[in-house]
Amino acid sequence: MAMVGVWARVAWCGALALALASPGESSESGSSEGPTPYTRLLQRSLLLGDLARRKPRGSGTGLGTGITITSGSSSSPVEPIRPLLDLSSHTTGEPQVSPPVPIFDDAAPRNVSELTGNAAYLHCLVHNLGNRSVSWMRQRDLRIMTVGRYTYTTDQRFEVIHSPGSKDWILKIKYAQVRDSGNYECQVSTKPVMSYVVRLSVFAAPQADIIGSPDMHVDMGSTINLTCVISHTPEPPDYIKWTHNGQPLQYDSPRGGITVVTERGNTTSGYLLIQDARASDTGNYTCAPSNTAASTLRVHVLHGETPAAMQHNGSPSPAGRLHALLPLLLLLLPLLTRDSLARGTLRGGDT
């Protein structure tokens, strides 16, 4: 910049000397002719000197054909992060400044279920990360699995997935096994370290079970109420098929009174209600979800008889044995109570 100023002053002084030394260049001559070559040289020198003085720093020392003028910061503004909580002031109406610390997004599920052999994905969404790093650690053995986009375990089934600009750091476990179940920590390198815990549950297979199996006894005319529970499934079943003695139940049959209700969730429950039970309703009822093996229960519709009279494989059922022993227990209970009181009296008299 200093050299540019020196050359500009030299050019200006030289042009001025030439202009003063030229004859007939007085402003009082009143000539209508245009500026002389010496006057044009002076004006050009003055223009070059003015441009040299206004040339921005950092653009070089030479005088180029183009001039670039910049203003403000050269870095683009940071995109504001939409807060998960309402940080605005409710008293003054003035917005509060978001803290410059990372924030975990609770949209990432804290409980993940998967079947063996499938890939498990653990999500960790971090806002306002800045220049900090994200790592995944397994709580069981305190082993660091990944740091940033690098894997720090010899188990090649583990890898981290992260797209540029995304806030989601995903720990992928290929071919998940039951032994992979447990807590995993998503950690941010703050002081102290911030962590977000995700629970992984890996199951060998989904399970379906009809409550009360293998046998249920109901009185004729009452309501048969069967509940099928499907657990250990990453996703609820698409449907639950009910059959009676191997035949699909006809909900719109002339018999009527058959209702099926399904509640889907982490644990799905299917309910089968049959009103006004009759003898023809006796038999095997099967609950067959779309994503696991079926479960079967046998219903016995009783017509005045007691369950003790029901024989299964040549021996009474557990419920039948309990009903058979109940009268005997009722007869023995007063005798046992009276004997206990008598013993207590004797001990009291001895003392």
C-alpha positions as CSV (number, residue, x, y, z in Angstrom):
1,M,0.0,0.0,0.0
2,A,2.9,2.4,0.8
3,M,4.5,1.7,-2.6
4,V,1.2,2.4,-4.4
5,G,1.0,5.8,-2.6
6,V,4.6,6.7,-3.6
7,W,4.0,5.9,-7.2
8,A,0.7,7.7,-7.3
9,R,2.4,10.8,-5.9
10,V,5.2,10.6,-8.4
11,A,2.8,10.3,-11.3
12,W,0.7,13.2,-10.0
13,C,3.8,15.5,-9.6
14,G,5.1,14.6,-13.1
15,A,1.8,15.3,-14.7
16,L,1.5,18.6,-12.9
17,A,5.0,19.7,-14.0
18,L,4.2,18.9,-17.6
19,A,1.0,20.8,-17.4
20,L,2.6,23.9,-15.9
21,A,5.4,23.8,-18.5
22,S,3.1,23.6,-21.5
23,P,2.4,26.9,-23.3
24,G,-1.1,28.4,-23.9
25,E,-2.8,26.3,-21.2
26,S,-4.3,29.1,-19.1
27,S,-7.8,28.8,-17.8
28,E,-8.4,32.4,-18.7
29,S,-7.9,31.9,-22.4
30,G,-11.6,31.3,-22.9
31,S,-10.9,28.8,-25.6
32,S,-13.7,26.5,-26.5
33,E,-11.4,23.6,-27.4
34,G,-11.4,20.4,-25.2
35,P,-8.8,19.5,-22.7
36,T,-5.2,19.2,-23.9
37,P,-3.3,16.0,-23.7
38,Y,-1.4,17.4,-20.7
39,T,-4.7,18.1,-18.9
40,R,-6.0,14.6,-19.7
41,L,-2.7,13.2,-18.3
42,L,-3.1,15.2,-15.1
43,Q,-6.8,14.0,-14.7
44,R,-5.7,10.4,-15.2
45,S,-2.9,10.7,-12.7
46,L,-5.3,12.1,-10.1
47,L,-7.8,9.3,-10.7
48,L,-5.1,6.6,-10.3
49,G,-4.0,8.2,-7.1
50,D,-7.6,8.3,-5.8
51,L,-8.2,4.6,-6.7
52,A,-4.9,3.6,-5.1
53,R,-5.8,5.3,-1.8
54,R,-9.2,3.5,-1.8
55,K,-7.9,0.1,-2.7
56,P,-8.8,-2.5,0.1
57,R,-6.2,-4.3,2.1
58,G,-5.2,-7.8,1.2
59,S,-5.9,-7.5,-2.5
60,G,-2.3,-7.2,-3.7
61,T,0.1,-4.3,-4.4
62,G,-0.4,-4.1,-8.2
63,L,-3.2,-2.1,-9.9
64,G,-5.4,-4.5,-11.7
65,T,-8.2,-4.0,-14.1
66,G,-10.9,-5.0,-11.5
67,I,-11.5,-3.6,-8.0
68,T,-13.3,-5.7,-5.4
69,I,-14.7,-4.0,-2.3
70,T,-15.8,-6.2,0.6
71,S,-17.6,-5.2,3.8
72,G,-18.4,-7.1,7.0
73,S,-17.2,-10.5,8.1
74,S,-16.1,-13.0,5.5
75,S,-17.8,-15.9,7.4
76,S,-21.5,-16.7,6.8
77,P,-23.8,-16.4,9.8
78,V,-24.5,-19.6,11.8
79,E,-27.9,-21.1,11.2
80,P,-30.1,-20.7,14.3
81,I,-31.0,-24.0,16.0
82,R,-34.7,-24.5,16.8
83,P,-34.8,-25.2,20.5
84,L,-36.7,-28.2,21.9
85,L,-38.0,-26.1,24.8
86,D,-39.6,-22.7,24.8
87,L,-36.7,-20.5,26.0
88,S,-38.5,-17.2,25.4
89,S,-39.2,-15.1,28.5
90,H,-42.8,-15.1,29.6
91,T,-42.4,-12.0,31.8
92,T,-40.7,-9.4,29.7
93,G,-41.5,-10.8,26.2
94,E,-37.8,-10.6,25.2
95,P,-36.2,-13.7,23.8
96,Q,-33.5,-15.4,25.8
97,V,-30.2,-16.4,24.3
98,S,-29.8,-20.1,23.8
99,P,-27.0,-21.6,25.9
100,P,-23.9,-22.5,23.9
101,V,-24.0,-26.1,25.1
102,P,-25.1,-29.3,23.2
103,I,-28.7,-30.3,23.6
104,F,-29.9,-33.9,23.1
105,D,-33.1,-34.3,21.2
106,D,-35.6,-36.6,22.9
107,A,-37.0,-37.6,19.5
108,A,-34.4,-40.4,19.5
109,P,-35.9,-43.5,21.0
110,R,-34.4,-44.6,24.3
111,N,-35.6,-48.2,23.9
112,V,-34.9,-50.2,20.8
113,S,-36.0,-53.9,20.2
114,E,-34.7,-56.1,17.4
115,L,-34.6,-59.7,16.4
116,T,-31.4,-61.7,16.1
117,G,-29.8,-61.5,12.7
118,N,-31.3,-58.1,11.8
119,A,-29.5,-54.8,11.9
120,A,-30.1,-52.6,15.0
121,Y,-30.0,-48.8,14.8
122,L,-29.4,-46.6,17.8
123,H,-30.1,-42.9,17.2
124,C,-28.5,-39.9,19.0
125,L,-29.6,-36.4,17.9
126,V,-27.4,-33.6,19.1
127,H,-28.1,-29.9,18.6
128,N,-25.5,-27.2,19.0
129,L,-22.6,-29.6,18.8
130,G,-20.0,-27.1,17.6
131,N,-16.5,-28.5,17.4
132,R,-17.2,-31.2,20.0
133,S,-17.1,-34.9,19.1
134,V,-19.8,-37.6,19.5
135,S,-18.8,-41.1,20.7
136,W,-20.7,-44.3,21.5
137,M,-19.8,-46.4,24.5
138,R,-21.1,-49.8,25.7
139,Q,-21.9,-49.7,29.4
140,R,-21.5,-53.4,30.0
141,D,-17.7,-53.3,29.6
142,L,-17.2,-49.5,29.2
143,R,-15.8,-50.1,25.8
144,I,-15.6,-47.2,23.3
145,M,-17.3,-48.3,20.1
146,T,-17.0,-45.2,17.9
147,V,-15.6,-41.7,18.1
148,G,-16.8,-39.3,15.5
149,R,-17.0,-41.2,12.3
150,Y,-14.3,-43.7,13.3
151,T,-14.8,-47.2,14.7
152,Y,-12.7,-48.2,17.7
153,T,-13.7,-51.8,18.1
154,T,-12.4,-54.9,16.3
155,D,-16.0,-56.1,16.0
156,Q,-16.8,-55.2,12.4
157,R,-20.5,-55.4,13.0
158,F,-20.4,-51.9,14.6
159,E,-20.2,-48.7,12.6
160,V,-21.4,-45.1,12.9
161,I,-23.6,-43.5,10.3
162,H,-23.6,-39.7,10.0
163,S,-24.4,-37.4,7.0
164,P,-22.8,-34.0,6.7
165,G,-25.0,-31.4,8.2
166,S,-27.2,-33.9,10.0
167,K,-27.6,-33.9,13.8
168,D,-28.2,-37.6,14.0
169,W,-25.3,-39.9,14.9
170,I,-26.5,-43.5,14.4
171,L,-24.8,-46.6,15.8
172,K,-25.5,-49.5,13.5
173,I,-25.0,-53.1,14.7
174,K,-25.2,-55.5,11.8
175,Y,-26.5,-59.0,12.5
176,A,-27.5,-58.2,16.1
177,Q,-27.2,-61.0,18.7
178,V,-28.8,-61.5,22.1
179,R,-25.4,-60.8,23.7
180,D,-25.6,-57.3,22.2
181,S,-28.5,-56.4,24.5
182,G,-27.8,-53.7,27.1
183,N,-27.3,-50.0,27.5
184,Y,-25.3,-47.9,25.1
185,E,-24.2,-44.3,25.8
186,C,-24.0,-41.5,23.2
187,Q,-21.4,-39.1,24.7
188,V,-20.5,-35.6,23.8
189,S,-17.0,-34.4,24.6
190,T,-18.0,-31.6,27.0
191,K,-16.6,-31.1,30.5
192,P,-18.1,-33.0,32.2
193,V,-19.2,-35.4,29.5
194,M,-22.8,-35.4,28.5
195,S,-24.5,-38.7,27.7
196,Y,-27.7,-40.0,26.3
197,V,-28.5,-43.7,27.2
198,V,-30.2,-46.0,24.7
199,R,-31.4,-49.5,25.8
200,L,-31.1,-52.2,23.2
201,S,-33.0,-55.5,23.5
202,V,-32.3,-58.3,21.1
203,F,-34.6,-61.3,21.1
204,A,-34.2,-64.7,19.5
205,A,-37.8,-64.7,18.3
206,P,-41.1,-63.0,19.1
207,Q,-43.3,-64.7,21.6
208,A,-47.1,-65.2,21.6
209,D,-48.9,-66.6,24.6
210,I,-52.6,-66.9,25.5
211,I,-53.2,-66.1,29.2
212,G,-54.5,-69.1,31.1
213,S,-53.1,-71.8,28.7
214,P,-53.1,-74.7,28.3
215,D,-56.7,-75.1,29.6
216,M,-59.6,-72.8,30.5
217,H,-63.0,-73.8,32.0
218,V,-66.1,-71.7,31.6
219,D,-69.8,-72.2,32.4
220,M,-72.3,-72.5,29.7
221,G,-74.0,-69.1,29.0
222,S,-71.1,-67.1,30.3
223,T,-68.6,-65.1,28.1
224,I,-65.4,-66.7,26.8
225,N,-62.6,-64.1,27.2
226,L,-59.2,-65.0,25.6
227,T,-56.2,-62.7,25.7
228,C,-53.2,-63.3,23.5
229,V,-50.1,-61.3,24.4
230,I,-47.4,-60.8,21.7
231,S,-44.1,-59.5,23.2
232,H,-40.4,-59.1,22.2
233,T,-41.3,-57.7,18.7
234,P,-39.6,-54.7,17.1
235,E,-42.9,-53.8,15.5
236,P,-46.5,-54.8,16.2
237,P,-47.9,-57.6,14.1
238,D,-49.9,-56.6,11.1
239,Y,-52.7,-58.9,12.1
240,I,-53.7,-61.6,14.6
241,K,-55.6,-64.6,13.2
242,W,-57.9,-66.5,15.6
243,T,-59.0,-70.1,14.8
244,H,-61.3,-72.6,16.5
245,N,-60.3,-76.3,16.0
246,G,-58.2,-75.2,13.0
247,Q,-61.0,-73.3,11.3
248,P,-61.0,-69.4,11.1
249,L,-63.6,-67.8,13.3
250,Q,-66.5,-66.4,11.3
251,Y,-67.3,-63.1,13.0
252,D,-70.4,-62.6,10.8
253,S,-71.8,-66.1,11.2
254,P,-75.4,-66.6,12.3
255,R,-74.1,-67.6,15.7
256,G,-73.1,-64.0,16.4
257,G,-71.6,-62.6,19.7
258,I,-68.0,-62.9,18.5
259,T,-65.8,-59.8,19.0
260,V,-62.1,-59.4,18.3
261,V,-60.1,-56.4,19.7
262,T,-56.4,-55.7,19.1
263,E,-54.2,-53.2,21.1
264,R,-50.9,-52.5,19.4
265,G,-47.8,-51.2,21.1
266,N,-44.4,-52.4,22.4
267,T,-46.5,-55.3,23.7
268,T,-49.5,-56.2,21.6
269,S,-52.6,-57.7,23.1
270,G,-55.4,-59.4,21.1
271,Y,-58.7,-60.1,22.8
272,L,-61.3,-62.7,21.6
273,L,-64.8,-62.4,23.3
274,I,-67.4,-65.0,22.7
275,Q,-70.8,-64.3,24.4
276,D,-73.3,-66.9,25.6
277,A,-70.9,-69.9,25.6
278,R,-72.4,-73.1,24.4
279,A,-71.2,-76.7,24.1
280,S,-70.2,-76.3,20.5
281,D,-67.7,-73.6,21.6
282,T,-65.6,-76.2,23.3
283,G,-62.2,-76.9,21.6
284,N,-58.8,-75.5,20.8
285,Y,-58.4,-71.8,20.2
286,T,-55.3,-70.6,18.4
287,C,-53.8,-67.1,18.3
288,A,-51.6,-66.7,15.2
289,P,-49.8,-63.3,14.9
290,S,-48.3,-62.3,11.5
291,N,-44.8,-62.1,12.9
292,T,-44.3,-65.0,15.3
293,A,-45.4,-68.6,16.1
294,A,-48.9,-69.3,17.2
295,S,-50.2,-70.1,20.7
296,T,-53.1,-72.5,21.5
297,L,-55.5,-72.9,24.4
298,R,-58.2,-75.4,25.0
299,V,-61.6,-74.2,26.2
300,H,-64.0,-76.4,28.1
301,V,-67.6,-75.3,28.3
302,L,-69.2,-76.9,31.4
303,H,-72.9,-77.8,31.6
304,G,-73.5,-78.3,35.3
305,E,-70.5,-80.5,35.8
306,T,-67.4,-79.5,37.8
307,P,-63.9,-79.3,36.3
308,A,-63.0,-82.3,38.4
309,A,-65.0,-84.4,36.1
310,M,-62.9,-83.3,33.1
311,Q,-60.2,-85.8,32.2
312,H,-57.0,-84.9,30.3
313,N,-54.7,-87.7,29.2
314,G,-56.2,-90.1,31.7
315,S,-55.7,-87.7,34.7
316,P,-57.6,-84.8,36.2
317,S,-56.4,-81.4,35.3
318,P,-54.7,-79.2,38.0
319,A,-57.9,-77.1,38.2
320,G,-60.0,-80.3,38.6
321,R,-57.7,-81.5,41.4
322,L,-58.0,-78.2,43.2
323,H,-61.8,-78.2,43.0
324,A,-61.9,-81.8,44.2
325,L,-59.8,-81.0,47.3
326,L,-61.6,-77.8,48.1
327,P,-64.5,-79.4,50.1
328,L,-62.0,-81.5,52.1
329,L,-60.0,-78.3,53.0
330,L,-63.2,-76.6,54.1
331,L,-63.9,-79.5,56.5
332,L,-60.4,-79.6,57.9
333,L,-60.0,-75.8,58.4
334,P,-62.2,-75.6,61.6
335,L,-60.5,-78.6,63.1
336,L,-57.0,-77.1,62.4
337,T,-58.0,-73.7,63.8
338,R,-59.5,-75.2,67.0
339,D,-56.4,-77.4,67.6
340,S,-54.1,-74.4,67.2
341,L,-56.1,-72.4,69.7
342,A,-56.0,-75.3,72.2
343,R,-52.2,-75.5,71.9
344,G,-51.9,-71.8,72.5
345,T,-54.0,-72.1,75.7
346,L,-51.9,-74.9,77.0
347,R,-48.7,-73.0,76.4
348,G,-50.1,-70.0,78.2
349,G,-51.1,-72.2,81.2
350,D,-47.6,-73.7,81.5
351,T,-46.0,-70.3,81.9
